[in-house]
Amino acid sequence: MKNKVLKFTLLLSLSASGLLANVDSNESYAMGATSGGYVLKGLLEQKQIGISYDAEAVIKGFSDALKGELKLSDDEIAKLLNKRAENLDKIVKEKEAAILKENLKQGKAFMDKNAKNKNVKTTKSKLQYEILKSSKKGATPKQESIIIANYKASFIDGKVFDETKEAPAHLSMLNLIPGLEEGLMLMKEGDKFKFVIPPELAYGNSGMEGIPGGETIVFEIELVKVLKPGELAEAAKKIHEKELNEGIKKPH
């Protein structure tokens, strides 16, 4: 979008200076529509979080700028925009804090209820796990291991945010969230566990893209294989290529 705005600004400058001859009304309209659409998108996003705007005043300001007839000085404009930015930042932080508080509250309630399940065990770190299938044999991952696994990751409301579908995933233990790393080291090849991971062992109070802060995470994971030293190089290559070329969100 930044490049589009720069191109638009260049077109306006060239048109004003007369270097672009024969610019018809449709082209001029297209330039105005592009700029207006960009501004509208930002204003609507601000309105969603509680800061309104005067559409007529926005149009008037745009029109006056094009005519070179601004009613405010550059300093006045800067001060007003800075004030709006400060208000926006304050509101966003307040909303994020409220969401975090609610997520922590709901997560605790979920884990308290889950702990009453006789099949659920809780570790010293407060990681909860339930054995869905036990192979009772096979290798157990170490911190430096690369594994092959099937998994489904969801929020406590059941909404899935990541999962394997057509084929198991190659995962590096070093790149996993702490709760998943700890849990996998309780498993053997062929096991299937369900983990309930509190935020301090997952994505923390800050969260990450697509995952709000303070979320308690549920992982169902089947450990297919722990790779041996001779298989690690090829597996590491697959992980690197997948992250670079496909951009698939992985639990980490």
Backbone as CSV, one residue per row, in Angstrom:
resi,resn,N_x,N_y,N_z,CA_x,CA_y,CA_z,C_x,C_y,C_z
1,MET,0.829,-1.198,0.000,0.000,0.000,0.000,0.866,1.251,0.000
2,LYS,2.013,1.200,0.662,2.912,2.357,0.707,3.341,2.745,-0.707
3,ASN,3.656,1.738,-1.546,4.071,2.023,-2.922,2.947,2.654,-3.719
4,LYS,1.698,2.193,-3.459,0.560,2.766,-4.174,0.394,4.242,-3.833
5,VAL,0.556,4.570,-2.551,0.422,5.961,-2.119,1.512,6.827,-2.737
6,LEU,2.735,6.295,-2.820,3.833,7.040,-3.429,3.564,7.297,-4.908
7,LYS,3.058,6.258,-5.602,2.741,6.418,-7.025,1.646,7.459,-7.220
8,PHE,0.640,7.400,-6.306,-0.457,8.354,-6.385,0.046,9.783,-6.187
9,THR,0.913,9.960,-5.193,1.478,11.279,-4.906,2.274,11.794,-6.102
10,LEU,3.034,10.898,-6.738,3.812,11.276,-7.914,2.896,11.722,-9.051
11,LEU,1.806,10.980,-9.257,0.870,11.343,-10.319,0.257,12.717,-10.072
12,LEU,-0.095,12.985,-8.802,-0.657,14.295,-8.474,0.340,15.412,-8.768
13,SER,1.603,15.179,-8.400,2.642,16.189,-8.607,2.848,16.457,-10.096
14,LEU,2.903,15.372,-10.872,3.114,15.534,-12.312,1.932,16.238,-12.966
15,SER,0.723,15.885,-12.500,-0.465,16.522,-13.082,-0.481,18.011,-12.762
16,ALA,-0.157,18.348,-11.516,-0.185,19.749,-11.085,0.847,20.575,-11.836
17,SER,1.981,19.936,-12.157,3.042,20.688,-12.829,2.855,20.747,-14.335
18,GLY,1.861,20.019,-14.848,1.610,20.043,-16.275,2.468,19.081,-17.070
19,LEU,3.279,18.274,-16.400,4.134,17.325,-17.104,3.347,16.159,-17.669
20,LEU,2.171,15.905,-17.097,1.297,14.866,-17.647,0.170,15.554,-18.414
21,ALA,0.239,15.480,-19.703,-0.819,16.078,-20.514,-1.906,15.040,-20.767
22,ASN,-3.103,15.500,-21.069,-4.200,14.622,-21.462,-4.613,13.632,-20.374
23,VAL,-4.516,14.049,-19.114,-5.031,13.209,-18.034,-6.536,13.425,-17.990
24,ASP,-7.321,12.391,-18.353,-8.771,12.586,-18.427,-9.397,12.495,-17.032
25,SER,-10.677,12.770,-16.947,-11.362,12.829,-15.651,-11.416,11.467,-14.975
26,ASN,-11.488,10.404,-15.750,-11.531,9.066,-15.159,-10.226,8.733,-14.433
27,GLU,-9.104,9.134,-15.042,-7.820,8.893,-14.393,-7.723,9.710,-13.107
28,SER,-8.170,10.934,-13.152,-8.138,11.784,-11.961,-9.041,11.204,-10.874
29,TYR,-10.213,10.718,-11.296,-11.126,10.099,-10.343,-10.487,8.867,-9.701
30,ALA,-9.789,8.076,-10.521,-9.137,6.867,-10.018,-8.095,7.208,-8.960
31,MET,-7.347,8.326,-9.185,-6.359,8.747,-8.194,-7.033,9.151,-6.887
32,GLY,-8.127,9.880,-6.991,-8.857,10.287,-5.789,-9.454,9.092,-5.057
33,ALA,-9.986,8.129,-5.836,-10.591,6.948,-5.244,-9.551,6.109,-4.500
34,THR,-8.352,6.016,-5.085,-7.287,5.241,-4.445,-6.907,5.856,-3.107
35,SER,-6.693,7.158,-3.104,-6.320,7.834,-1.873,-7.455,7.793,-0.859
36,GLY,-8.677,8.041,-1.324,-9.832,8.022,-0.426,-10.063,6.649,0.188
37,GLY,-9.883,5.611,-0.620,-10.067,4.251,-0.123,-9.056,3.904,0.953
38,TYR,-7.834,4.347,0.752,-6.771,4.102,1.736,-7.099,4.788,3.058
39,VAL,-7.524,6.052,2.976,-7.866,6.804,4.185,-9.087,6.190,4.869
40,LEU,-10.099,5.811,4.086,-11.327,5.244,4.647,-11.039,3.950,5.407
41,LYS,-10.187,3.128,4.864,-9.853,1.864,5.521,-9.313,2.118,6.936
42,GLY,-8.398,3.077,7.031,-7.831,3.403,8.336,-8.867,3.992,9.280
43,LEU,-9.742,4.856,8.769,-10.760,5.480,9.607,-11.769,4.456,10.136
44,LEU,-12.142,3.504,9.292,-13.088,2.469,9.720,-12.467,1.563,10.785
45,GLU,-11.185,1.275,10.647,-10.489,0.476,11.660,-10.463,1.216,12.994
46,GLN,-10.254,2.543,12.942,-10.255,3.345,14.158,-11.652,3.405,14.773
47,LYS,-12.661,3.482,13.926,-14.039,3.545,14.416,-14.406,2.266,15.161
48,GLN,-13.885,1.129,14.695,-14.185,-0.151,15.331,-13.684,-0.214,16.772
49,ILE,-12.629,0.522,17.055,-12.107,0.477,18.427,-12.553,1.681,19.256
50,GLY,-13.431,2.509,18.677,-14.059,3.541,19.503,-13.727,4.984,19.209
51,ILE,-12.991,5.273,18.139,-12.700,6.676,17.797,-13.386,7.008,16.478
52,SER,-14.325,7.932,16.538,-15.116,8.287,15.360,-14.417,9.363,14.528
53,TYR,-15.042,9.730,13.435,-14.493,10.773,12.564,-15.636,11.506,11.877
54,ASP,-15.339,12.721,11.411,-16.298,13.561,10.688,-15.983,13.435,9.203
55,ALA,-16.797,12.677,8.494,-16.533,12.407,7.082,-16.480,13.692,6.247
56,GLU,-17.383,14.633,6.527,-17.409,15.880,5.763,-16.134,16.684,5.986
57,ALA,-15.636,16.671,7.213,-14.406,17.407,7.516,-13.198,16.741,6.843
58,VAL,-13.201,15.431,6.790,-12.118,14.711,6.103,-12.100,15.104,4.622
59,ILE,-13.281,15.096,4.007,-13.386,15.456,2.584,-12.955,16.905,2.362
60,LYS,-13.364,17.796,3.295,-13.001,19.204,3.187,-11.487,19.378,3.282
61,GLY,-10.861,18.649,4.249,-9.411,18.742,4.398,-8.679,18.251,3.166
62,PHE,-9.173,17.153,2.584,-8.558,16.609,1.367,-8.683,17.615,0.218
63,SER,-9.874,18.173,0.072,-10.125,19.140,-0.998,-9.255,20.389,-0.839
64,ASP,-9.163,20.902,0.403,-8.358,22.104,0.640,-6.877,21.839,0.379
65,ALA,-6.425,20.620,0.714,-5.019,20.279,0.471,-4.720,20.279,-1.015
66,LEU,-5.635,19.737,-1.814,-5.443,19.713,-3.270,-5.433,21.120,-3.863
67,LYS,-6.204,22.004,-3.249,-6.287,23.378,-3.751,-5.189,24.279,-3.181
68,GLY,-4.448,23.747,-2.185,-3.451,24.585,-1.527,-4.069,25.647,-0.659
69,GLU,-5.240,25.350,-0.081,-5.967,26.332,0.726,-6.225,25.805,2.138
70,LEU,-5.221,25.217,2.771,-5.390,24.639,4.100,-5.747,25.699,5.134
71,LYS,-6.667,25.350,6.026,-7.114,26.266,7.076,-6.274,26.136,8.346
72,LEU,-5.410,25.122,8.402,-4.556,24.887,9.565,-3.092,24.889,9.141
73,SER,-2.230,25.286,10.054,-0.799,25.262,9.766,-0.267,23.835,9.883
74,ASP,0.939,23.626,9.381,1.555,22.301,9.477,1.718,21.875,10.937
75,ASP,2.091,22.816,11.805,2.258,22.502,13.229,0.932,22.101,13.874
76,GLU,-0.127,22.813,13.519,-1.449,22.489,14.071,-1.904,21.110,13.616
77,ILE,-1.666,20.803,12.354,-2.038,19.482,11.824,-1.270,18.387,12.531
78,ALA,0.022,18.602,12.707,0.862,17.595,13.365,0.396,17.350,14.804
79,LYS,0.080,18.435,15.530,-0.364,18.298,16.918,-1.682,17.535,17.004
80,LEU,-2.606,17.826,16.101,-3.898,17.145,16.105,-3.757,15.658,15.793
81,LEU,-2.924,15.349,14.816,-2.725,13.940,14.443,-1.996,13.183,15.544
82,ASN,-1.044,13.835,16.190,-0.337,13.194,17.302,-1.290,12.913,18.460
83,LYS,-2.187,13.851,18.736,-3.171,13.665,19.804,-4.080,12.483,19.495
84,ARG,-4.503,12.382,18.235,-5.358,11.255,17.833,-4.606,9.937,17.971
85,ALA,-3.337,9.933,17.576,-2.527,8.715,17.669,-2.369,8.276,19.123
86,GLU,-2.192,9.249,20.031,-2.068,8.932,21.458,-3.362,8.326,21.994
87,ASN,-4.489,8.870,21.579,-5.785,8.331,22.008,-5.992,6.905,21.487
88,LEU,-5.619,6.698,20.235,-5.737,5.366,19.644,-4.880,4.359,20.404
89,ASP,-3.659,4.747,20.709,-2.742,3.857,21.414,-3.287,3.509,22.799
90,LYS,-3.855,4.497,23.475,-4.408,4.282,24.807,-5.576,3.303,24.758
91,ILE,-6.468,3.488,23.791,-7.634,2.619,23.680,-7.225,1.193,23.332
92,VAL,-6.277,1.053,22.408,-5.812,-0.289,22.012,-5.222,-1.018,23.215
93,LYS,-4.411,-0.315,24.000,-3.798,-0.944,25.173,-4.840,-1.344,26.208
94,GLU,-5.846,-0.499,26.390,-6.912,-0.811,27.342,-7.697,-2.044,26.900
95,LYS,-7.982,-2.126,25.602,-8.725,-3.282,25.079,-7.888,-4.555,25.184
96,GLU,-6.599,-4.465,24.875,-5.718,-5.621,24.981,-5.620,-6.115,26.421
97,ALA,-5.578,-5.161,27.371,-5.507,-5.526,28.789,-6.785,-6.237,29.231
98,ALA,-7.933,-5.762,28.738,-9.214,-6.383,29.090,-9.311,-7.790,28.515
99,ILE,-8.856,-7.951,27.273,-8.877,-9.271,26.631,-7.951,-10.227,27.370
100,LEU,-6.765,-9.743,27.744,-5.804,-10.574,28.474,-6.402,-11.040,29.798
101,LYS,-7.010,-10.118,30.538,-7.601,-10.461,31.830,-8.670,-11.532,31.676
102,GLU,-9.523,-11.387,30.660,-10.594,-12.350,30.437,-10.041,-13.701,29.995
103,ASN,-9.027,-13.690,29.128,-8.417,-14.948,28.673,-7.789,-15.710,29.839
104,LEU,-7.097,-14.992,30.714,-6.472,-15.627,31.879,-7.532,-16.224,32.801
105,LYS,-8.622,-15.497,32.989,-9.705,-15.965,33.849,-10.344,-17.232,33.279
106,GLN,-10.671,-17.206,31.993,-11.312,-18.362,31.365,-10.365,-19.557,31.304
107,GLY,-9.091,-19.288,31.059,-8.113,-20.367,30.993,-7.967,-21.075,32.328
108,LYS,-7.932,-20.302,33.401,-7.816,-20.886,34.748,-9.035,-21.745,35.062
109,ALA,-10.218,-21.239,34.734,-11.448,-21.994,34.988,-11.454,-23.301,34.198
110,PHE,-10.985,-23.241,32.956,-10.923,-24.435,32.106,-9.968,-25.469,32.700
111,MET,-8.811,-25.023,33.145,-7.819,-25.938,33.688,-8.258,-26.510,35.042
112,ASP,-8.933,-25.697,35.857,-9.453,-26.181,37.136,-10.462,-27.303,36.909
113,LYS,-11.319,-27.116,35.925,-12.318,-28.143,35.602,-11.646,-29.378,35.011
114,ASN,-10.676,-29.161,34.122,-9.985,-30.279,33.476,-9.214,-31.118,34.494
115,ALA,-8.687,-30.465,35.533,-7.901,-31.162,36.550,-8.740,-32.183,37.323
116,LYS,-10.069,-32.015,37.315,-10.957,-32.937,38.030,-11.164,-34.251,37.276
117,ASN,-10.761,-34.269,36.004,-10.835,-35.502,35.217,-9.812,-36.493,35.770
118,LYS,-10.245,-37.669,36.165,-9.355,-38.633,36.806,-8.241,-39.115,35.875
119,ASN,-8.416,-38.923,34.579,-7.400,-39.359,33.616,-6.341,-38.289,33.343
120,VAL,-6.562,-37.107,33.913,-5.657,-35.987,33.659,-4.625,-35.883,34.784
121,LYS,-3.372,-35.711,34.391,-2.289,-35.508,35.354,-1.703,-34.111,35.160
122,THR,-1.179,-33.545,36.235,-0.606,-32.198,36.189,0.843,-32.243,36.650
123,THR,1.733,-31.658,35.856,3.153,-31.631,36.214,3.439,-30.461,37.145
124,LYS,4.663,-30.384,37.652,5.057,-29.288,38.552,4.936,-27.926,37.871
125,SER,5.117,-27.911,36.556,5.034,-26.641,35.817,3.602,-26.225,35.520
126,LYS,2.628,-27.078,35.914,1.187,-26.868,35.696,0.727,-27.298,34.304
127,LEU,1.570,-28.009,33.578,1.142,-28.621,32.323,0.209,-29.784,32.646
128,GLN,-0.939,-29.832,31.964,-1.872,-30.944,32.140,-1.788,-31.880,30.939
129,TYR,-1.823,-33.182,31.209,-1.793,-34.134,30.101,-2.687,-35.333,30.375
130,GLU,-3.208,-35.864,29.271,-4.055,-37.051,29.312,-3.560,-38.018,28.240
131,ILE,-3.377,-39.269,28.609,-2.904,-40.283,27.665,-4.103,-40.835,26.892
132,LEU,-4.135,-40.557,25.585,-5.226,-41.034,24.741,-4.909,-42.400,24.136
133,LYS,-3.625,-42.635,23.890,-3.162,-43.932,23.364,-1.738,-44.147,23.826
134,SER,-1.442,-45.344,24.333,-0.102,-45.628,24.838,0.505,-46.818,24.112
135,SER,1.702,-46.629,23.594,2.389,-47.718,22.891,3.292,-48.514,23.838
136,LYS,3.730,-47.867,24.930,4.589,-48.471,25.947,5.929,-48.964,25.387
137,LYS,6.305,-48.446,24.237,7.604,-48.801,23.672,8.023,-47.718,22.687
138,GLY,9.229,-47.821,22.191,9.711,-46.834,21.247,10.525,-45.752,21.926
139,ALA,11.115,-44.894,21.104,12.018,-43.855,21.603,11.251,-42.671,22.183
140,THR,11.880,-41.980,23.118,11.353,-40.755,23.711,12.191,-39.573,23.240
141,PRO,11.560,-38.467,22.832,12.321,-37.309,22.343,13.198,-36.683,23.422
142,LYS,14.285,-36.059,22.987,15.132,-35.249,23.847,15.000,-33.796,23.399
143,GLN,15.588,-32.896,24.161,15.465,-31.473,23.823,15.980,-31.142,22.433
144,GLU,17.012,-31.858,21.991,17.611,-31.559,20.690,17.035,-32.398,19.563
145,SER,16.014,-33.204,19.832,15.468,-34.130,18.826,14.667,-33.414,17.746
146,ILE,14.574,-34.080,16.607,13.607,-33.718,15.574,12.636,-34.888,15.485
147,ILE,11.358,-34.579,15.487,10.346,-35.623,15.531,9.396,-35.520,14.345
148,ILE,8.648,-36.585,14.129,7.552,-36.586,13.162,6.281,-36.794,13.968
149,ALA,5.290,-35.945,13.755,4.086,-36.019,14.586,2.849,-35.540,13.839
150,ASN,1.707,-36.054,14.259,0.408,-35.523,13.862,-0.130,-34.726,15.043
151,TYR,-0.717,-33.578,14.791,-1.222,-32.787,15.907,-2.397,-31.911,15.501
152,LYS,-3.141,-31.494,16.511,-4.209,-30.506,16.340,-4.104,-29.537,17.502
153,ALA,-4.005,-28.263,17.193,-3.871,-27.227,18.218,-5.126,-26.364,18.213
154,SER,-5.707,-26.140,19.388,-6.943,-25.374,19.466,-6.978,-24.496,20.711
155,PHE,-7.913,-23.557,20.701,-8.190,-22.754,21.883,-9.156,-23.530,22.775
156,ILE,-9.402,-23.042,23.978,-10.260,-23.781,24.900,-11.716,-23.813,24.449
157,ASP,-12.082,-22.942,23.498,-13.448,-22.984,22.968,-13.591,-23.995,21.842
158,GLY,-12.492,-24.704,21.533,-12.530,-25.731,20.499,-12.110,-25.268,19.120
159,LYS,-11.904,-23.968,18.940,-11.502,-23.463,17.625,-10.068,-23.882,17.309
160,VAL,-9.896,-24.590,16.192,-8.572,-25.080,15.789,-7.809,-23.963,15.081
161,PHE,-6.554,-23.721,15.501,-5.746,-22.704,14.828,-4.556,-23.293,14.078
162,ASP,-4.298,-24.573,14.261,-3.202,-25.213,13.523,-3.379,-26.725,13.625
163,GLU,-3.078,-27.434,12.538,-3.168,-28.888,12.571,-2.477,-29.489,11.358
164,THR,-2.089,-30.748,11.499,-1.584,-31.499,10.354,-2.782,-32.131,9.654
165,LYS,-2.684,-32.238,8.344,-3.813,-32.785,7.587,-3.390,-33.962,6.704
166,GLU,-2.731,-33.650,5.604,-2.409,-34.707,4.649,-1.246,-35.583,5.090
167,ALA,-0.333,-35.017,5.844,0.854,-35.782,6.248,1.349,-35.276,7.598
168,PRO,2.056,-36.121,8.356,2.631,-35.680,9.629,3.648,-34.564,9.409
169,ALA,3.906,-33.813,10.462,4.854,-32.699,10.384,6.197,-33.093,10.983
170,HIS,7.259,-32.528,10.418,8.595,-32.633,11.006,8.766,-31.440,11.943
171,LEU,9.022,-31.687,13.211,9.134,-30.618,14.196,10.464,-30.706,14.931
172,SER,11.088,-29.564,15.093,12.299,-29.491,15.899,11.901,-29.166,17.336
173,MET,12.324,-29.992,18.272,11.984,-29.772,19.675,12.473,-28.410,20.158
174,LEU,13.575,-27.932,19.605,14.149,-26.648,20.022,13.245,-25.470,19.681
175,ASN,12.334,-25.644,18.708,11.488,-24.546,18.254,10.082,-24.578,18.848
176,LEU,9.806,-25.536,19.731,8.460,-25.682,20.260,8.237,-24.820,21.492
177,ILE,6.970,-24.517,21.769,6.642,-23.806,23.001,7.018,-24.711,24.185
178,PRO,7.359,-24.124,25.337,7.848,-24.909,26.473,6.926,-26.045,26.904
179,GLY,5.614,-25.787,26.933,4.681,-26.811,27.380,4.653,-28.014,26.470
180,LEU,4.738,-27.778,25.170,4.723,-28.879,24.206,6.034,-29.647,24.260
181,GLU,7.130,-28.921,24.428,8.433,-29.569,24.563,8.445,-30.484,25.785
182,GLU,7.977,-29.964,26.912,7.933,-30.766,28.138,7.043,-31.994,27.961
183,GLY,5.883,-31.780,27.358,4.939,-32.875,27.188,5.460,-33.980,26.286
184,LEU,6.109,-33.599,25.211,6.622,-34.600,24.278,7.696,-35.477,24.916
185,MET,8.420,-34.940,25.880,9.450,-35.723,26.536,8.876,-36.715,27.554
186,LEU,7.536,-36.686,27.695,6.848,-37.705,28.492,6.354,-38.851,27.604
187,MET,6.475,-38.692,26.287,5.882,-39.628,25.325,6.915,-40.580,24.724
188,LYS,6.381,-41.643,24.166,7.177,-42.574,23.364,6.555,-42.665,21.974
189,GLU,7.320,-43.146,21.029,6.801,-43.313,19.671,5.520,-44.135,19.698
190,GLY,4.502,-43.652,19.007,3.220,-44.349,18.963,2.216,-43.830,19.968
191,ASP,2.681,-43.060,20.956,1.770,-42.482,21.952,0.949,-41.351,21.348
192,LYS,-0.236,-41.155,21.908,-1.056,-39.991,21.577,-1.515,-39.375,22.889
193,PHE,-1.149,-38.111,23.090,-1.476,-37.402,24.323,-2.330,-36.165,24.010
194,LYS,-3.049,-35.726,25.028,-3.745,-34.440,24.967,-3.156,-33.553,26.046
195,PHE,-2.674,-32.386,25.646,-2.066,-31.441,26.577,-2.929,-30.190,26.706
196,VAL,-3.087,-29.718,27.917,-3.668,-28.399,28.152,-2.538,-27.538,28.700
197,ILE,-2.204,-26.503,27.939,-0.989,-25.734,28.208,-1.343,-24.316,28.643
198,PRO,-0.994,-23.939,29.881,-1.280,-22.577,30.343,-0.431,-21.565,29.576
199,PRO,-0.842,-20.301,29.552,-0.148,-19.295,28.741,1.336,-19.141,29.048
200,GLU,1.722,-19.318,30.330,3.142,-19.164,30.663,4.009,-20.263,30.050
201,LEU,3.380,-21.345,29.588,4.112,-22.418,28.903,3.787,-22.444,27.415
202,ALA,2.982,-21.454,26.985,2.566,-21.414,25.577,3.052,-20.120,24.923
203,TYR,2.133,-19.201,24.643,2.492,-17.981,23.914,2.512,-16.743,24.811
204,GLY,2.422,-16.961,26.131,2.577,-15.867,27.079,1.444,-14.858,27.069
205,ASN,1.669,-13.748,27.735,0.669,-12.683,27.807,0.677,-11.788,26.574
206,SER,1.707,-11.920,25.746,1.789,-11.104,24.528,1.141,-11.786,23.338
207,GLY,1.096,-13.138,23.366,0.539,-13.872,22.242,1.425,-13.792,21.009
208,MET,0.843,-14.088,19.868,1.530,-13.972,18.589,0.457,-13.795,17.534
209,GLU,0.849,-13.686,16.280,-0.121,-13.453,15.214,-1.198,-14.535,15.214
210,GLY,-2.455,-14.131,15.366,-3.558,-15.073,15.350,-3.860,-15.700,16.702
211,ILE,-3.010,-15.426,17.712,-3.201,-16.001,19.042,-3.136,-14.867,20.070
212,PRO,-4.281,-14.487,20.648,-4.290,-13.392,21.627,-3.464,-13.725,22.869
213,GLY,-3.050,-12.702,23.573,-2.286,-12.896,24.802,-3.095,-13.597,25.879
214,GLY,-2.420,-14.414,26.685,-3.070,-15.072,27.806,-3.899,-16.291,27.459
215,GLU,-3.785,-16.776,26.240,-4.582,-17.935,25.823,-4.035,-19.241,26.396
216,THR,-4.940,-20.061,26.916,-4.620,-21.444,27.280,-4.831,-22.292,26.030
217,ILE,-3.863,-23.133,25.719,-3.856,-23.871,24.461,-4.053,-25.370,24.699
218,VAL,-4.804,-26.008,23.806,-5.018,-27.453,23.865,-4.351,-28.108,22.656
219,PHE,-3.473,-29.063,22.923,-2.800,-29.814,21.859,-3.142,-31.292,21.966
220,GLU,-3.621,-31.875,20.891,-3.696,-33.332,20.766,-2.585,-33.721,19.802
221,ILE,-1.674,-34.566,20.250,-0.510,-34.879,19.418,-0.163,-36.365,19.474
222,GLU,0.122,-36.900,18.309,0.551,-38.298,18.172,2.015,-38.301,17.751
223,LEU,2.857,-38.904,18.554,4.283,-38.977,18.244,4.518,-40.162,17.314
224,VAL,4.783,-39.862,16.058,4.974,-40.918,15.058,6.379,-41.500,15.131
225,LYS,7.377,-40.597,15.188,8.753,-41.089,15.166,9.712,-40.051,15.730
226,VAL,10.731,-40.553,16.435,11.859,-39.718,16.845,13.004,-40.051,15.908
227,LEU,13.472,-39.066,15.167,14.472,-39.337,14.145,15.839,-39.630,14.750
228,LYS,16.533,-40.552,14.113,17.877,-40.928,14.546,18.892,-39.965,13.942
229,PRO,20.116,-39.910,14.483,21.135,-38.961,13.997,21.318,-38.947,12.487
230,GLY,21.301,-40.096,11.844,21.516,-40.155,10.397,20.382,-39.558,9.598
231,GLU,19.207,-39.376,10.222,18.040,-38.842,9.521,17.848,-37.346,9.767
232,LEU,18.657,-36.781,10.646,18.423,-35.407,11.077,18.668,-34.364,9.999
233,ALA,19.714,-34.523,9.205,20.056,-33.510,8.197,18.937,-33.325,7.190
234,GLU,18.401,-34.428,6.683,17.326,-34.341,5.704,16.062,-33.753,6.334
235,ALA,15.783,-34.138,7.580,14.611,-33.611,8.281,14.744,-32.110,8.512
236,ALA,15.942,-31.670,8.931,16.177,-30.240,9.161,15.993,-29.448,7.877
237,LYS,16.417,-30.026,6.763,16.257,-29.370,5.461,14.776,-29.206,5.121
238,LYS,13.974,-30.241,5.406,12.539,-30.181,5.123,11.864,-29.104,5.962
239,ILE,12.241,-29.024,7.227,11.666,-28.015,8.108,11.989,-26.613,7.594
240,HIS,13.242,-26.390,7.216,13.668,-25.080,6.730,12.930,-24.699,5.448
241,GLU,12.814,-25.628,4.507,12.147,-25.352,3.238,10.662,-25.065,3.447
242,LYS,10.054,-25.815,4.365,8.630,-25.625,4.628,8.355,-24.253,5.222
243,GLU,9.198,-23.840,6.155,9.019,-22.533,6.781,9.233,-21.396,5.795
244,LEU,10.218,-21.556,4.906,10.530,-20.500,3.948,9.501,-20.409,2.830
245,ASN,9.127,-21.556,2.262,8.311,-21.562,1.051,6.814,-21.573,1.298
246,GLU,6.383,-22.166,2.391,4.957,-22.293,2.609,4.442,-21.361,3.690
247,GLY,5.327,-20.941,4.586,4.903,-20.030,5.643,3.849,-20.605,6.552
248,ILE,3.860,-21.910,6.745,2.855,-22.546,7.600,3.155,-22.245,9.055
249,LYS,2.129,-21.846,9.789,2.316,-21.566,11.212,2.584,-22.871,11.951
250,LYS,3.680,-22.916,12.654,4.057,-24.093,13.404,4.027,-23.765,14.895
251,PRO,3.749,-24.754,15.733,3.782,-24.466,17.163,5.187,-24.224,17.640
252,HIS,5.488,-23.036,18.169,6.829,-22.748,18.650,6.796,-21.710,19.754
